[in-house]
Amino acid sequence: MLDYILIQAANGLVIGVMFALIATGLTIIFSILKIVNFAHGEIYMMGGYFGYYVITLLGVPPFPAVLVAMAITFLFSIGLERGLLTPLYSPRIERKADYGILITFGLSVFLRNIAIILFGPFPLRPPSFIEGSLAVFGGLMISYDRLVAAGGGLLLLVALIWFLNRTVWGQALNAVSQSRESASIVGINSERMYMLAFGVGGALAGGAGALIAPIYSLSPSMGLVPDTQAFVIVILGGLGSVSGTIIAALLLGISQNLFIALLPDPSRGPSYANAFGLFIMMLVLLFRPTGIFGRHAVAMD
Amino acid sequence: MRAPDLALVAVLALLAAAFPFLVNAYWLHVMIIAMMFAIMAASWSLLAGHAGQFSFGHMGFVSVGGYTAGLLAHFLGLPLPLGMLAGVLAAALVGCIIGWTCLRMSGPYLAIFTMAFSEVLRITIVTEVEVTGGAGGMSVPQLFHARTDLPYYYLILALLVVSVGGMMLVVASRWGLFFRAIRENEQAAAAAGVKVTRFRILAFAIASSLAGLAGTFYAPYIGILTPDIGSQDQMGLVVAMAIVGGMESLPGAVAGAISVEFLIQALRSYGQWRLVLFGALLLFTMRFARNGLLAPAWLRLRSLAAPRAAALAKEAVR
């Protein structure tokens, strides 16, 4: 039993890293554009399919394919931002938050349904990064794919933190998130930052999709659950906080898997796992809307 | 009401009464479904468009209504009309609770919270197979033992007229003014003496009880109730209907629901593409015509016919 719990905790850690990638993307988009992207899970799904086709059609090996998928998702996200979100920056539009909610919600419905046509309704599975499993905890196995996903995800998170803190672009993003007006006074083109933020956020989700594809197969509806999970994490971690988001993602990934392991009726575990996260989020929204780390509430435009 | 409006209402009433005798059984069925969606879309547009509360949990209330009626009939053998009444009351009660719990939330927080509510509900329904029948659905007894859908048609027509008419009265009354005041600026509304708490919860209760009403109709009409009715794809369909019609126009939402549903059915030979179509329609409308397609087109039409009346109407809409 203890072994089982340990392996569930390890699985939870892997999932937690994936959640962290998706949710940091959501948080970056929120802190720069001041909108909640309801289509984020669908961009994650698209990233997974981009990875799949880069491997199967172009013959790129699995590891570089993740980077190619991220690059494609980056451009794809920028295309979406240019096409759909520019009204957010125009002073003529009232109630921008409402526009952001509805347009990204519509986008999620659109992408989910067009994916069924483009990619087919049946699950697709790209080849493994590395075949086989690593034996740990005496007799219990963790597949190499999970290790690759966790390691790759951690690398991406480290790269992201470096990018946000150590590069000019990252600091410009930070400046825009703090104050759009002040940022434009010091010469930052905020419209370009919106593009960058939406692109980077999308690329992170796309990377997660490409990394997780060999573990769980790809399907057009795969974005639904991570989308809601990412909201859970982002609110737990405090909207707009990258480090809070990463910690919350790992916490949620582990506690959710332990919840499955400890539920008295295991057959219900997988389906209630998602409800568990959502329920936690509803409680947090009710009692600690600033997140568990008590970050000051980010004002909504 | 002005004379041309009265004439229009009379023509629409005649058309609605005669509709079942003008089309075959299939399109009658489509019309019944469309009118059921019209109740959902119009009540969502009251909540989101007028009261400014973007709930993505609307289909959760449809499930609450439908499953309450279905479960009461199934386990207690309660007569269906009583069960339907209970379903509406249950949806209103849950709506009050949800409206009360998210009093402090607005914008995306409220959208996420309500989406979570409806997903938790849907997951619970899917998982508790012994009670609800799970994803396979539960069978619900028929309401009428007729060989045609005629009684259902007139029932849903009556429900639609009463609920949309009632909501239009609310919107035109002081209550509607309070809803819009809260939408525009909660603090300012409170300062002006609007009881914000009461009216926010009221908006939720009205909208969710009507969503529940649509659900209690849906269950016995289709005969089988599945958790799919509470899914986010269905929510997207309802949002698309309300937005195509024009966010703040209740008749627009009804027209939007009927036209989108007929469009989807007319294009059914295209299979999956029609679902893409309504997503694209939603995106297009939001991106290029935020006031909707149908309500502004209607105003334009009227301004061509009678410039002065339309100018007045435009003032009234503002």
Interface residues (C-beta under 8 A of the other chain):
Chain A: I35 V36 F38 G83 L84 P87 I93 R95 A97 D98 Y99 G100 I101 L102 I103 F105 G106 L107 S108 V109 F110 L111 R112 N113 I114 I116 I117 L224 T228 F231 V232 I235 R268 S271 Y272 N274 A275 L278 F279 M281 M282 L285 L286 P289 M300
Chain B: G52 F54 F56 T101 C102 R104 M105 S106 G107 P108 Y109 A111 I112 F113 M115 A116 F117 E119 V120 I123 T124 V126 T127 Q232 D233 G236 V239 A240 I243 Q272 W273 L275 V276 F278 G279 A280 L282 L283 M286 R287 R290
